[in-house]
Amino acid sequence: MKNPAFKSPAHHTGVTSRVGTWLGIAFGLCFVTGLLSHGVQHDWVWPTRPVDLYRVTQGVHVISGVASVPLLLAKLWSVYPKLFERPLVKSVPHALERGSIFVLIAASFFELVTGLFNAAQNYPWSFYFPTAHYAVAWIVIGALLVHIAVKIPVIRRTLEPRSEERTILSRRAFLRTTALTTGVAVVATAGVTVPWLRKISVLAWRSDGDLPVNRTAKAANVVVPQDWRLKAGAKSYSLEELRALPQTTVDLPIACVEGWSQNATWTGVRVSELVSGGDVRVESLEKDGLYRATTLPEAFAQDPLTLLALQLNGEELSPDHGYPCRLIAPNRPGVLQTKWVTSLEVEK
């Protein structure tokens, strides 16, 4: 039995289907781009070109996640009266359907909330964010596919072009408000990855003129010894010797998993002129941390745009940006652009 107290036109299957379709698209984009980001950081084959590819995919990941927040709230608003329907459970299939919806809602909120906290680099929990976020993403997408499979007849019926629901102005107003709210949320934050939106993205994080720093030298406990030398294969170089080598200048973006990205001009020595012959292990002066050492695939190591950078925007690297030298390569996540490099070794 339906509760007569819930008479708002927003509580209608037509509204739910349309908002749910938008939410499904946003979730789909977020899942696929998140899967790519996870793969890139875990040795999936990834191209060096175009140089902005990771910037785009990770930007879409974060923006679609932001768009999902108002869409999910609107979807829940349109269906919450069903929570008061009696009886609560009509049959075993109905109980399983309700259980899958509960899993979907709980997992969706977990993904969106932890994703927003990650974008702000605030971690008020003890679990490791990337592993948990990746695992729960599969739960979300699985529960979503089950939900769509169950509801596909209703979705088809309510999205029929001649359906009478399309003529109800108040329902249209709710849908337009939802679309407008989602658009505002996207525009207000998308400046972190879309340069031409930065002046109007009032809620964008890390979108000022300076290149952001996620991990400072102090936080990483990095102290550069006075006798620092770079070990590159069988050779070693002092900073002065690296400066004396042929220098290359490139324009490449830094694109971070938190969603922000920014172009910069880098000057340094091509990695291919220091080591060659396979994948390259890049090690940092940082003693701890998951990314103190990374593997640079051969295609990246031999790419002419991949540098051991000594300068940023025409000036010597600061300690927080990786002094005395750092890796910069095209189309790589920022966490893999190792700072405070001390060793380049070809992996056998």
C-alpha positions as CSV (number, residue, x, y, z in Angstrom):
1,M,0.0,0.0,0.0
2,K,1.3,3.4,-0.9
3,N,1.4,6.1,1.7
4,P,-0.9,9.0,0.6
5,A,1.3,11.5,2.4
6,F,3.8,11.3,-0.5
7,K,2.1,13.1,-3.3
8,S,5.0,15.2,-4.7
9,P,5.4,14.7,-8.4
10,A,9.1,14.1,-7.8
11,H,8.2,10.8,-6.2
12,H,7.4,9.2,-9.5
13,T,8.9,6.3,-11.5
14,G,9.3,8.6,-14.6
15,V,11.5,11.0,-12.5
16,T,13.3,8.1,-10.9
17,S,14.1,6.5,-14.3
18,R,15.4,9.7,-15.8
19,V,17.6,10.7,-12.9
20,G,18.7,7.1,-12.6
21,T,19.8,7.1,-16.2
22,W,21.9,10.2,-15.7
23,L,23.3,8.7,-12.5
24,G,24.1,5.4,-14.3
25,I,26.0,7.3,-17.0
26,A,28.0,9.2,-14.4
27,F,28.8,6.1,-12.4
28,G,29.8,4.3,-15.6
29,L,32.2,7.0,-16.6
30,C,33.6,7.2,-13.0
31,F,34.1,3.4,-12.9
32,V,35.8,3.1,-16.3
33,T,38.2,6.0,-15.7
34,G,38.9,4.8,-12.2
35,L,39.7,1.4,-13.5
36,L,42.1,2.9,-16.0
37,S,43.8,5.0,-13.2
38,H,44.2,1.9,-11.1
39,G,45.6,-0.1,-14.0
40,V,48.2,2.6,-14.9
41,Q,49.5,2.5,-11.4
42,H,49.7,-1.3,-11.4
43,D,51.7,-2.1,-14.5
44,W,49.0,-2.0,-17.2
45,V,50.2,-1.3,-20.7
46,W,49.8,2.5,-21.1
47,P,50.8,4.7,-24.1
48,T,53.1,7.7,-24.0
49,R,50.8,9.6,-26.3
50,P,48.8,11.7,-26.2
51,V,50.6,13.4,-23.3
52,D,47.3,14.7,-21.9
53,L,45.5,11.3,-21.9
54,Y,45.8,10.6,-18.2
55,R,45.0,14.2,-17.4
56,V,41.7,13.8,-19.3
57,T,40.8,10.3,-17.9
58,Q,41.5,11.3,-14.3
59,G,39.7,14.6,-14.7
60,V,36.6,12.8,-16.1
61,H,36.9,10.4,-13.1
62,V,36.8,13.2,-10.5
63,I,34.2,15.4,-12.4
64,S,31.8,12.4,-12.9
65,G,32.2,11.6,-9.2
66,V,31.3,15.2,-8.3
67,A,28.3,15.1,-10.7
68,S,27.1,11.8,-9.1
69,V,26.6,13.5,-5.7
70,P,23.6,15.6,-6.5
71,L,22.3,13.0,-8.9
72,L,22.4,10.3,-6.2
73,L,20.6,12.6,-3.7
74,A,17.9,13.4,-6.3
75,K,17.5,9.7,-7.1
76,L,17.1,8.9,-3.4
77,W,14.6,11.8,-2.9
78,S,12.5,10.4,-5.7
79,V,12.3,6.8,-4.3
80,Y,12.5,7.2,-0.5
81,P,8.7,6.9,-0.1
82,K,9.0,3.3,-1.1
83,L,10.8,2.7,2.2
84,F,7.4,3.3,3.9
85,E,5.5,0.8,1.7
86,R,3.9,-2.1,3.5
87,P,4.6,-4.9,3.7
88,L,8.3,-4.4,3.9
89,V,9.0,-7.7,2.2
90,K,6.6,-9.3,-0.2
91,S,8.6,-12.3,-1.3
92,V,12.0,-13.8,-1.4
93,P,12.9,-12.1,-4.8
94,H,11.6,-8.8,-3.4
95,A,13.8,-9.2,-0.3
96,L,16.8,-9.9,-2.5
97,E,16.0,-6.8,-4.6
98,R,15.7,-4.7,-1.4
99,G,19.0,-6.1,-0.1
100,S,20.8,-5.3,-3.4
101,I,19.5,-1.7,-3.3
102,F,20.8,-1.3,0.3
103,V,24.2,-2.6,-0.9
104,L,24.2,-0.2,-3.8
105,I,23.3,2.8,-1.7
106,A,25.8,2.1,1.0
107,A,28.6,1.3,-1.4
108,S,27.8,4.4,-3.5
109,F,27.9,6.7,-0.5
110,F,31.2,5.1,0.5
111,E,32.8,5.7,-2.9
112,L,31.6,9.3,-3.2
113,V,32.4,10.4,0.3
114,T,35.8,8.8,0.4
115,G,36.5,10.1,-3.1
116,L,35.7,13.7,-2.0
117,F,37.9,13.3,1.1
118,N,40.7,12.0,-1.1
119,A,40.4,15.0,-3.4
120,A,40.9,17.1,-0.3
121,Q,43.8,14.9,0.9
122,N,42.0,14.3,4.1
123,Y,42.0,10.7,5.4
124,P,40.0,10.3,8.7
125,W,40.2,6.5,8.5
126,S,42.7,3.8,9.1
127,F,42.2,1.7,5.9
128,Y,44.3,2.3,2.7
129,F,42.2,4.4,0.5
130,P,43.2,3.2,-3.0
131,T,42.6,-0.5,-2.2
132,A,39.3,0.1,-0.4
133,H,38.1,2.5,-3.1
134,Y,39.0,0.1,-5.9
135,A,37.4,-2.9,-4.2
136,V,34.1,-1.1,-3.3
137,A,33.9,0.2,-6.9
138,W,33.4,-3.3,-8.1
139,I,30.6,-3.8,-5.5
140,V,28.9,-0.6,-6.8
141,I,29.1,-1.6,-10.4
142,G,27.9,-5.1,-9.7
143,A,24.9,-4.0,-7.6
144,L,24.1,-1.3,-10.2
145,L,24.0,-3.9,-13.0
146,V,21.7,-6.1,-11.0
147,H,19.5,-3.1,-10.2
148,I,19.3,-2.1,-13.9
149,A,18.5,-5.7,-14.9
150,V,15.6,-5.9,-12.4
151,K,14.2,-2.4,-13.3
152,I,14.7,-2.5,-17.1
153,P,11.0,-3.1,-17.9
154,V,10.0,-0.1,-15.7
155,I,12.8,2.1,-17.2
156,R,11.7,1.3,-20.8
157,R,8.1,2.0,-20.0
158,T,8.6,5.3,-18.2
159,L,11.1,6.6,-20.8
160,E,8.7,5.9,-23.6
161,P,8.6,9.3,-25.6
162,R,4.7,9.3,-25.6
163,S,4.5,8.6,-21.9
164,E,2.1,11.0,-20.1
165,E,4.7,11.7,-17.5
166,R,6.6,14.0,-20.0
167,T,3.7,16.4,-19.9
168,I,3.8,17.0,-16.1
169,L,5.4,20.4,-15.6
170,S,6.3,19.9,-12.0
171,R,8.1,16.7,-12.8
172,R,10.0,18.5,-15.5
173,A,10.9,21.3,-13.1
174,F,12.4,18.8,-10.6
175,L,14.4,17.2,-13.4
176,R,15.6,20.6,-14.6
177,T,16.6,21.6,-11.1
178,T,18.5,18.4,-10.7
179,A,20.3,18.9,-14.0
180,L,21.1,22.6,-13.1
181,T,22.4,21.6,-9.7
182,T,24.6,18.9,-11.2
183,G,25.9,21.4,-13.8
184,V,26.7,24.0,-11.2
185,A,28.5,21.4,-9.1
186,V,30.6,20.4,-12.1
187,V,31.4,23.9,-13.2
188,A,32.3,24.9,-9.7
189,T,34.9,22.2,-9.3
190,A,36.0,21.3,-12.9
191,G,38.7,24.1,-12.9
192,V,41.1,21.7,-11.2
193,T,41.5,19.9,-14.5
194,V,40.0,22.2,-17.1
195,P,42.2,25.3,-17.3
196,W,39.6,27.6,-19.0
197,L,37.2,27.0,-16.2
198,R,39.6,28.0,-13.4
199,K,38.3,31.6,-13.1
200,I,34.8,30.5,-12.5
201,S,35.3,27.3,-10.6
202,V,34.8,28.8,-7.2
203,L,35.1,25.4,-5.3
204,A,38.0,24.1,-7.3
205,W,40.9,23.0,-5.1
206,R,44.6,23.6,-6.1
207,S,43.8,25.7,-9.2
208,D,45.9,28.8,-8.5
209,G,48.9,29.8,-10.6
210,D,51.5,27.8,-8.7
211,L,52.2,24.1,-9.4
212,P,50.7,22.3,-6.4
213,V,52.7,20.1,-4.1
214,N,51.1,16.9,-2.6
215,R,54.1,15.8,-0.6
216,T,56.7,18.2,0.7
217,A,60.3,17.4,1.3
218,K,59.7,17.9,5.0
219,A,56.8,15.5,5.0
220,A,58.9,12.9,3.1
221,N,61.8,13.4,5.5
222,V,64.1,14.1,2.6
223,V,67.5,15.6,3.3
224,V,69.8,16.0,0.3
225,P,73.4,15.1,1.3
226,Q,76.1,17.5,0.3
227,D,77.9,14.8,-1.7
228,W,74.8,13.8,-3.5
229,R,75.4,11.9,-6.8
230,L,73.0,10.3,-9.2
231,K,73.6,6.7,-10.0
232,A,72.7,5.9,-13.6
233,G,73.6,2.4,-14.6
234,A,77.4,2.0,-14.3
235,K,77.9,5.8,-14.1
236,S,77.3,8.4,-11.5
237,Y,76.9,12.2,-11.8
238,S,77.1,15.2,-9.5
239,L,74.5,17.9,-10.0
240,E,77.0,20.1,-11.8
241,E,77.9,17.2,-14.1
242,L,74.2,16.8,-14.9
243,R,73.8,20.5,-15.6
244,A,76.8,20.2,-18.0
245,L,75.0,17.5,-20.1
246,P,72.8,18.5,-23.1
247,Q,69.6,20.0,-21.7
248,T,66.1,19.6,-23.1
249,T,63.1,21.7,-22.4
250,V,59.5,20.3,-22.6
251,D,56.0,21.4,-21.7
252,L,54.2,18.6,-19.9
253,P,51.3,18.5,-17.4
254,I,51.4,17.1,-13.9
255,A,48.1,15.2,-13.4
256,C,47.3,13.9,-10.0
257,V,45.0,11.1,-8.8
258,E,43.1,13.7,-6.8
259,G,41.9,15.2,-10.1
260,W,44.0,18.4,-10.4
261,S,46.3,18.9,-13.3
262,Q,48.5,21.7,-14.4
263,N,51.0,22.4,-17.2
264,A,54.6,23.4,-16.6
265,T,57.8,23.8,-18.4
266,W,60.6,21.4,-17.5
267,T,64.3,21.4,-18.3
268,G,66.7,18.6,-17.8
269,V,68.5,15.6,-19.2
270,R,66.7,13.0,-21.3
271,V,66.5,9.7,-19.4
272,S,67.3,7.9,-22.6
273,E,70.7,9.7,-22.6
274,L,71.5,8.4,-19.1
275,V,70.3,4.7,-19.3
276,S,68.9,2.5,-22.1
277,G,68.0,-1.1,-22.8
278,G,64.8,-1.8,-20.9
279,D,62.5,-0.8,-18.1
280,V,64.1,1.6,-15.6
281,R,63.7,1.5,-11.8
282,V,63.7,5.0,-10.5
283,E,64.5,5.4,-6.8
284,S,64.1,8.4,-4.5
285,L,66.0,9.8,-1.6
286,E,62.7,9.3,0.3
287,K,63.2,6.4,2.7
288,D,59.6,5.4,3.2
289,G,56.4,5.7,1.1
290,L,54.6,3.6,-1.4
291,Y,56.0,5.6,-4.3
292,R,59.6,6.1,-3.2
293,A,60.6,3.8,-6.1
294,T,58.7,3.3,-9.4
295,T,59.3,1.4,-12.6
296,L,59.5,3.4,-15.8
297,P,58.5,1.2,-18.8
298,E,61.0,1.1,-21.7
299,A,58.6,3.0,-24.0
300,F,58.5,5.9,-21.5
301,A,62.3,5.7,-20.7
302,Q,63.2,6.0,-24.4
303,D,60.6,8.7,-25.1
304,P,62.4,12.0,-26.0
305,L,59.9,13.9,-23.7
306,T,60.9,11.9,-20.6
307,L,63.4,13.9,-18.5
308,L,65.3,13.9,-15.4
309,A,64.3,17.4,-14.7
310,L,66.6,20.0,-13.0
311,Q,64.4,23.1,-13.6
312,L,60.8,24.0,-13.3
313,N,59.5,27.0,-15.3
314,G,63.0,28.2,-15.9
315,E,64.1,28.0,-12.2
316,E,66.1,25.4,-10.2
317,L,63.8,22.9,-8.6
318,S,62.8,23.7,-5.1
319,P,63.1,21.0,-2.4
320,D,59.3,20.5,-2.4
321,H,59.3,20.0,-6.2
322,G,62.1,17.4,-6.1
323,Y,65.5,19.1,-5.8
324,P,68.1,18.1,-7.0
325,C,66.3,16.3,-9.8
326,R,63.0,14.6,-10.5
327,L,61.3,12.4,-13.1
328,I,58.9,14.0,-15.6
329,A,57.4,11.8,-18.3
330,P,54.4,12.2,-20.7
331,N,51.0,10.7,-19.8
332,R,51.9,9.5,-16.3
333,P,50.1,9.9,-13.0
334,G,51.7,12.4,-10.7
335,V,52.5,9.8,-8.0
336,L,54.7,8.0,-10.5
337,Q,56.7,11.2,-11.4
338,T,59.3,10.4,-8.8
339,K,60.9,13.3,-6.9
340,W,64.3,13.5,-5.2
341,V,65.8,11.0,-7.6
342,T,69.0,9.2,-6.5
343,S,69.2,6.2,-8.9
344,L,68.2,5.0,-12.3
345,E,68.7,1.3,-12.9
346,V,67.8,-0.8,-16.0
347,E,65.8,-3.8,-14.8
348,K,67.0,-7.1,-16.1
